[in-house]
Amino acid sequence: MARKKKTVDLDRDNDIAPGLVAKTKKRLVIAGGRSHPGLTAAVAADLGTEIAPVEHRTFASGEIYARFEVSIRGCDLFLIQTFGEPVNEWLMETLIMIDAAKRASAKRITVVAPYYPYSRQDKKGRGREPISARLVADLLKTAGADRVMSVDLHAAQIQGFFDGPVDHLFAKPVLLDHFERTLSKEDREILTVVSPDMGRVRVADTWSDSLGAPLAIIHKRRDPKVANQVSVHEIVGTVEGRTCLLVDDMIDTGGTIVKAAQALKAAGAHRVIVAATHAIFSDPASERLQDTSIDEVVITDTIPLTESRRWDKLTILPIAPLLARAIHEVFEDGSVTSMFGGDA
């Protein structure tokens, strides 16, 4: 027997069009690229669901193929892909998966990119340069993404590059909780939060407020013609005899952080602890960060790290619970901002 459908009649007085009413239920689906399967699995587990199976192939020619093995029609799809090495391959895979999801009639596609690719190319520093972070946003939108979620964007202005909602999450609560639990009473009493450059002062200032510690700033200068080369000039603030907490959004080759730590130790710092969200760790970062000037490095797992790039004084914190909570808030039409005290 055919099920009776509920109808709505034409109501010109109230501008209501005639039609059918379907009692549909929202369906959250988690899928992931191949860049960080462990993170995708952890997010799905925290949400109490499974990962949608996707067939991935890389052909001999280097071309990438992706196909959803089950129906995702009408679902709210959260596609998790981070952008460590090889960044360009993972970016292309993401675009292909978005296109596949769009053609499979997913109702909404949210790209969850814990580390946003090309985020350091957010403006023109010299003539005839690209703004590649904007290009990435355009590519995601053109492919069919409706929303983007990321953690600790290198520049907040990247939110404006994407023509749609952007959920900018902060790893600070994850890192802060770790330090509140592990810092000794002695370290807390002599703690100083240090910004490795002028661009991170605002972030370091929020850390200073949260920990009730003074702020110091390291002034550095880069040669715009030479990549990954930094020279530290001077330290603004008192660090002698202090436990210094260096906070940054990412560590690439480690040049900035190591030179900053060396400058702090040369100025009489008691201990130097490094905290960062994204561990890109391009060679030779792992070797550099084991420098005697650094006592501990604390990062999150927004980017996967092989065993060869880990060492005893490295602590890796899980970012999956933060992502899972944000995904839940978005899916339930809740508030992501409330997760960060109104700052997101």
C-alpha positions in Angstrom: 0.0 0.0 0.0 1.4 3.4 -1.0 2.3 5.7 1.8 0.1 8.8 2.0 2.2 11.9 1.4 1.6 15.1 3.3 0.9 18.0 1.0 0.8 21.8 1.3 -1.8 23.7 -0.6 -1.3 26.9 -2.5 -1.7 29.9 -0.1 -1.3 33.2 -2.0 -2.2 35.3 1.0 0.8 34.0 3.0 3.1 33.5 -0.1 3.2 29.7 0.4 3.8 27.6 -2.7 2.1 24.2 -3.1 4.2 21.1 -2.7 5.0 17.9 -0.7 6.5 17.7 2.8 9.0 15.0 3.4 10.1 14.0 6.9 13.8 13.7 6.3 16.6 13.2 8.8 20.1 14.8 8.6 22.9 12.3 8.1 26.5 13.1 9.1 29.1 11.3 7.1 32.9 11.3 7.7 35.3 10.6 4.9 39.0 11.1 4.5 41.8 11.4 2.1 45.0 9.5 2.3 47.1 12.2 4.0 46.3 11.3 7.6 44.1 8.2 8.0 44.8 7.9 11.7 43.3 11.4 12.3 40.2 10.6 10.3 39.7 7.4 12.2 40.2 9.2 15.6 37.6 11.9 14.6 35.1 9.3 13.5 35.6 7.3 16.8 35.1 10.5 18.9 31.8 11.1 17.0 30.7 7.5 17.4 30.5 6.7 13.8 32.5 4.9 11.0 34.4 6.3 8.0 32.6 6.1 4.7 34.6 3.8 2.4 36.3 5.5 -0.5 38.2 3.8 -3.3 41.5 5.6 -3.9 43.9 5.0 -6.7 47.1 6.6 -8.0 47.8 5.5 -11.6 51.2 4.9 -13.1 51.0 8.3 -14.8 50.5 10.0 -11.4 46.8 10.8 -12.0 44.5 10.4 -8.9 41.1 8.6 -8.8 38.6 8.6 -5.9 35.1 7.0 -5.7 32.7 6.8 -2.8 31.8 3.1 -2.4 28.4 3.8 -0.8 25.6 6.3 -1.4 26.2 9.7 0.2 23.1 11.3 -1.5 21.6 14.0 0.7 24.2 13.7 3.5 26.2 16.3 5.4 29.7 15.2 4.3 32.8 16.2 6.3 35.9 15.5 4.2 39.0 15.3 6.4 42.3 16.0 4.7 45.4 17.6 6.0 48.3 19.0 4.0 51.7 17.7 4.9 54.2 16.3 2.4 53.4 15.8 -0.5 51.1 18.8 -0.3 50.3 19.2 -4.0 49.2 15.5 -4.3 46.9 15.8 -1.3 45.4 19.1 -2.6 44.6 17.5 -5.9 43.1 14.4 -4.2 40.9 16.7 -2.1 39.6 18.5 -5.2 38.8 15.2 -6.9 37.0 13.9 -3.8 35.0 17.1 -3.5 34.0 16.7 -7.2 33.1 13.1 -6.6 31.0 13.9 -3.6 29.2 16.8 -5.4 28.3 14.4 -8.3 27.1 11.8 -5.8 24.6 14.4 -4.6 26.0 15.1 -1.1 23.8 17.9 0.3 26.6 19.8 1.9 30.4 19.3 1.7 32.7 20.6 4.4 36.4 20.4 3.9 38.1 19.8 7.3 41.7 20.9 6.7 43.5 20.9 10.1 46.5 22.5 8.3 45.5 24.8 5.5 47.9 24.5 2.5 49.9 27.5 1.2 48.8 29.5 4.2 52.0 31.4 4.3 51.4 32.8 0.8 48.5 35.0 2.1 49.7 38.3 0.6 52.2 39.9 -1.8 55.5 40.6 -0.2 57.1 41.6 -3.5 56.0 42.5 -6.9 54.7 39.8 -9.3 54.1 37.3 -6.5 50.9 35.1 -6.3 48.5 35.0 -3.3 48.4 31.2 -3.3 46.2 30.9 -0.1 43.5 32.7 -2.0 44.0 30.4 -5.0 43.5 27.3 -2.8 40.2 28.8 -1.5 39.0 29.4 -5.0 39.9 25.9 -6.0 38.0 24.4 -3.1 34.9 26.5 -3.8 35.0 25.8 -7.6 35.3 22.0 -6.9 32.1 22.2 -4.8 33.0 22.7 -1.2 30.3 24.6 0.8 32.3 25.1 4.0 35.9 25.0 5.3 37.1 24.1 8.7 40.8 24.6 9.8 43.0 25.0 12.8 45.2 28.0 13.6 45.4 29.6 10.2 48.7 31.3 9.6 46.8 34.5 8.9 43.3 35.2 10.0 42.6 37.0 6.8 42.5 33.7 4.9 38.9 33.3 6.3 37.9 36.0 3.9 39.4 34.3 0.9 36.7 31.5 0.8 33.3 32.5 -0.5 31.4 30.6 2.2 31.5 29.8 5.9 34.9 29.2 7.5 35.3 27.7 10.9 38.6 28.8 12.3 39.5 26.6 15.3 42.3 27.2 17.8 44.6 24.5 19.2 45.3 26.7 22.2 42.9 24.9 24.6 44.5 21.6 23.8 48.1 22.9 24.3 47.1 25.0 27.3 45.5 22.1 29.1 48.7 20.1 28.7 50.9 22.8 30.2 48.5 23.5 33.1 48.8 19.8 33.9 52.5 19.3 33.4 54.3 22.5 34.3 55.8 22.4 37.8 55.0 24.9 40.4 58.5 26.3 40.1 58.2 26.7 36.3 54.8 28.4 36.7 56.4 31.0 39.1 59.2 31.9 36.7 57.2 31.4 33.4 57.5 33.9 30.5 55.6 33.5 27.3 57.7 34.4 24.2 56.6 35.4 20.7 59.2 34.2 18.1 58.4 37.3 15.9 56.2 40.4 15.7 53.6 38.5 13.7 52.7 36.2 16.6 52.5 38.8 19.3 48.7 38.8 19.4 48.6 35.0 19.9 51.4 35.1 22.5 49.5 37.8 24.4 46.5 35.6 24.8 48.7 32.9 26.1 50.2 35.4 28.5 46.8 36.3 29.8 45.7 32.7 30.2 48.8 31.6 32.1 49.2 34.8 34.1 52.8 35.2 32.8 54.7 38.1 31.4 55.3 38.5 27.7 58.6 38.7 25.8 59.1 39.3 22.0 61.9 38.3 19.7 62.6 40.6 16.8 63.8 38.9 13.7 64.6 39.8 10.1 64.2 37.6 7.1 65.9 37.9 3.7 62.9 38.0 1.3 65.1 36.5 -1.4 66.3 33.5 0.6 63.7 31.0 1.9 63.9 29.7 5.5 66.7 32.0 6.5 66.3 33.9 9.8 68.5 36.1 11.8 67.5 37.0 15.4 68.3 40.5 16.5 67.1 41.4 19.9 64.7 40.3 22.7 62.1 42.7 24.1 61.3 41.7 27.7 63.0 39.9 30.6 64.0 36.3 30.1 67.0 35.9 32.4 66.5 33.1 34.9 63.0 32.4 33.4 61.3 29.4 32.0 60.4 30.6 28.5 57.4 29.2 26.6 57.9 29.9 22.8 54.5 29.7 21.1 54.0 29.6 17.3 51.4 28.3 14.8 53.8 26.0 12.9 57.3 24.7 12.7 58.7 24.1 9.2 62.5 23.7 9.0 62.9 24.8 12.6 65.3 27.6 11.8 63.1 30.4 13.4 62.5 28.4 16.6 66.0 27.1 17.1 67.6 30.6 16.6 65.0 32.0 19.0 65.7 29.4 21.6 69.5 30.0 21.3 68.9 33.7 21.7 66.9 33.1 24.8 69.5 30.8 26.4 72.2 33.3 25.5 70.2 35.9 27.3 70.1 33.7 30.5 66.9 31.8 30.1 66.6 28.8 32.6 64.5 26.6 30.3 63.0 26.9 26.8 59.8 25.0 25.9 58.4 25.2 22.4 54.7 24.9 21.7 53.3 24.8 18.1 50.2 23.6 16.4 51.4 22.3 13.1 54.5 20.2 12.9 55.5 20.4 9.2 59.0 19.3 10.1 60.7 19.7 6.7 64.2 18.4 6.8 66.3 19.1 8.8 63.8 20.2 11.4 63.9 17.1 13.6 67.7 17.3 13.9 67.6 21.1 14.6 64.9 20.9 17.2 67.1 18.5 19.3 69.4 21.4 19.9 70.6 21.7 23.5 68.9 25.2 23.7 65.5 23.5 23.6 64.3 21.5 26.6 61.0 20.3 25.2 58.8 20.5 22.1 55.0 20.2 22.3 52.9 19.9 19.1 49.5 18.6 17.9 49.0 15.9 15.4 47.3 18.0 12.7 50.1 16.7 10.4 51.2 13.0 10.6 54.8 12.4 11.7 56.8 9.3 10.9 58.8 7.6 13.7 62.1 8.9 12.1 61.0 12.5 12.9 60.2 11.8 16.5 62.5 12.0 19.5 62.4 11.7 23.3 61.7 15.3 24.1 58.8 15.6 21.6 55.2 15.5 22.9 52.4 15.0 20.5 48.8 16.0 21.6 45.7 14.7 19.8 43.7 17.2 17.9 40.8 14.8 17.0 38.6 15.6 20.0 38.6 19.3 19.1 37.8 18.6 15.4 35.0 16.1 16.4 33.4 18.7 18.7 33.5 21.4 16.0 32.0 19.0 13.5 29.2 18.1 15.9 28.5 21.8 16.5 28.3 22.5 12.7 26.2 19.4 12.0 23.7 20.2 14.8 23.6 23.9 13.9 25.3 24.7 17.2 27.9 27.3 18.0 31.6 26.8 17.2 32.4 30.2 18.7 31.2 28.9 22.1 34.1 26.4 22.1 36.6 29.3 22.4 34.9 31.7 24.6 33.5 33.8 21.7 36.8 34.2 19.9 36.3 31.9 16.9 
